[in-house]
Amino acid sequence: MEKEERLLAEVRDEFGLIRVLEVGDYRFLEFGEAVEQSCVFTADPRWLEYDYSRAMLLGALCHDAPESALFLGLGAGNLTQACLAYLPLEDVEVVELRPDVPRLAMEYLGLADDPRLTIRIGDALELLPSVESADLIFVDLYTDTGPDVGHLAWNFLGDCQKRLNPGGWLVINQWAGEDGKPLGAALLRGLYHRHYWECPVTEGNVILLVPADLDQSLDRAGLLARAEVLAPRLGYSLRPLIEALRPAS
């Protein structure tokens, strides 16, 4: 039997409609007309339901001991909460365009008030120069019509990499085209000199794992070891995503 859908909140701001829905044990953040942005398991908001969010967490594990993280785009905040719970982070900054998103995430989607967490409201393209550098930077800038313009802006994506600390990793959630390659593949190859890795996922996205510099490589053995240690706490294995990793196409 299909579970009943309940509308918990609805807000309209200058960018459009934001809704929070509940279906059974899950709550959903939606932008516009039924465009799902995030899915939260209400019993544990740190649980990552979809492969794309698990692949982004995998990207975080490329760093063996991250202390700082920057999230460009909050959504429901469950990836942020997972990173706070499972990584040795001391400082986490979030830049979110829409003021109602963090408010709804805290009120309905289980986003916890953590002393390590700072949320700034504003456009990531404008605020990026003023943020602190970080060991991990996550780019997940989606609207109700698809990837934000920042996803395909050469200067912005280059500046994201420049904000990384030495040894850091940039993790980008990107749509894939019909050929399975990330949107803007030619731009990405040129910008990052083909020195990054891709993780295609079932939702039709490709997660990009970009190191801070060309001397830095992906330590698959170390990545697998960290993922295996974490698996009992996560409740799922990241091994299939590690096996799906491929060099820049």
N, C-alpha and C positions, 0 to 999 in steps of 0.2 A: 504494500500500500504506500502511496505517495504521502509524505508527511506534509502537514499544513504549513504554509508560509506565512509568517507574521511580520508585519512592518513595525519595527521598534522606534525608528527615528527617520525624519525626512527634513532636510535643510536645503534651501536654495541660496547660493551666494553668487558673486559676480561671474563665476566660471560655469555655473550650472547647478545641477541637482546632485545631492549626496544623500544616499539612503543606507540604513542599516536594517537588514532582514535576518530573521531567525527561521531555520528549518531543522527541526529535531535538535541534535546536539551541536549544531554549527550555526555560526553567525557570519554574515557576508556584508562587506562594504562595497557599495556600488556607486559608480558615477554615471550620470546621464540616464538613459533609458535602458536599465537592466544590464549595464556593462560591469561585470564583476571585477573588483580590484584586489580583494583579499578575502580569504576564508579562514575563520578562526574556530578551533575546537574549544567549546566553552569550558570544558573540564580542565584543559591545560592550554592556555594561550601561547605557550612556547612550542607546541606541536606544529610542525610544518607539514601541511596536508599535501601540497603539490610538489612535483619534482623540480620545478623551476626554483622554488624557494629553498629546497634541499640542496640544489646545485649551487646556490648563492652561499649557503652555509659551508659547503665544500670548498668554495673559493676562499673563505675565511681561514680554513684549515691549511691552506698553502703556506701561511705564516706560522712558524712553530710556537711563537709566544707573543701575540699581539697585545699591546697595552692600550691602544687608542683606535677608535673607529669613527667614520663619518658616513652618515646615511643621507643621500640626496633623494628625498621622497620617503614618506613614512608608511602610507597605507594603513593597515590595521595595527602595524607595529609588531607583528608576531616574529618576523625575522630579527628585528632589533632585540626583542625579548629573548629569543633563542641565543643570540650572540652574547647577551649580557649573562645568561645563565650558564653557558657552556664554554666560554672563552675567558681567559684571564684579563679581561678588559678593566681598565681603571678610569677611562674617560670616553664617553660616547656622545657625539653631537649629531643632531638630526636637523636637516633643513627641509621644511614642508611649506609649500605654496599657500595652502588653504587653511585658515585658522580653525575651521570647524573639524578638520580631520583629526588632529590630536585630541580635541575635546571629546569627539564621539568615540575615538579609540579608548580613551580612559573611562568613559561612562558606560560603554556597551561592549567593548571588545577586549577587555582585560588588560589593557596597557597599564603596567604598574608604574608608580612614582618611585623611580630609582635615583638615589643621590648621585650616581655616576652619569645620569642622562640629562642632557640639555637639549631643548627643542627651540629652534629659531624659526620664525615665520617669515617667509619671503621667497623670492625667485632664486633658485639655485644658480642660475646663470649670473645673477647680480651679486649674490652673497659669497660665491666660491672664493674670490680673492681675499675675503676677510676671515675665513675659517682657519683653524689651526691645522697644520699638517697632521697626517694620521698614518698608522700602520695599515689600516684597511679602509678603503673607500667603496661604498656601494652606490651604484647609479640605477635607480628604478623609477623613472620619470614618465609615468603613463597618464594620459587623460582618457576621456570617454571615447576618443576617436583614434587612439593608438599611441605610439611613442611620441613623446614630447620632442619639439624641435631640437632640444639640447642633445638628444641621442645621436644626431647626425651632424652636429656642428664641430668642425675640425678644431677650432680654438678651444671650445669648452672641453671636449674630450681630452685634448692634449693638456689643458690646464689641470684636469682631474689627476692625470698621471703625475704631473709636476708637484701636486700637493701631497704625494706619498712620501713617507719617511724612507730612508734607505732600507731595502729588504721588504718594502711594503707591496701590497697587491690591490689592484683596482678590479672590482667585480661588477660587470655590466649585464643587466637583463635586457636582451635585445630580441625583437621579433625576428623570425626567419622568413625568407621568401620561399617560393615553391621549389626552389632548387636546394633547400635545406641550409643555405648559407645565411648568415645574419644580414639584415638590412644594412646597406652601406658598406658591404664587404670590401669593396675596392678602396674606399676611404680608410677603413680600419687597417687594412694591410699596409697602406702607405704611411699612415700616421704612426703605427706601432712597429713598423719595419718587419711585419710578419712574425713578430716575437710575442706571441700570446697563444693561449689555448682556448678551445671551444668545447662546451658541453651541451649538445643538443638534448632537449627534453621532450616528454610526451605531449606537453601542452602546445607545442609548436614554436617554442622560444629557443634561443641559443644563449647560454650564459658564457660571457667572455671573461677569462682570467688573464689579467694583464700585469706583468711585473713592473717594478719601479724603473728598471733599467735593463739594458741588453746583456749585461753580465750575469743576470739573475735567471735561473732556470727552475723548472718544475721538478721537485723532488717527489716522484711518484711513490717510492718506498716509504718516505717519511709521511706523505699524505695518507697513504693507506694505513700506516701504523696508527696515526692520530685518529683516523676515522674508526678503526676497529676498537680502540680504547673507548671512544665516545659512544659507540653503538648501543650498549646496554642502557645508558642514560637517555639516549634519544628515543629508543623503542623501534628503531629501523636502521638498516644498513645503508651506508653511502657507497658501498663497493660497486654496485651497478653503474653509478654515475662516474666513478673513477675509471671504470672500464670503457665508458663512452667517451672519455676525453680524447681530443684529437688536436694536433697542431693547427695553427691558423690555416684555413683552406685557401 
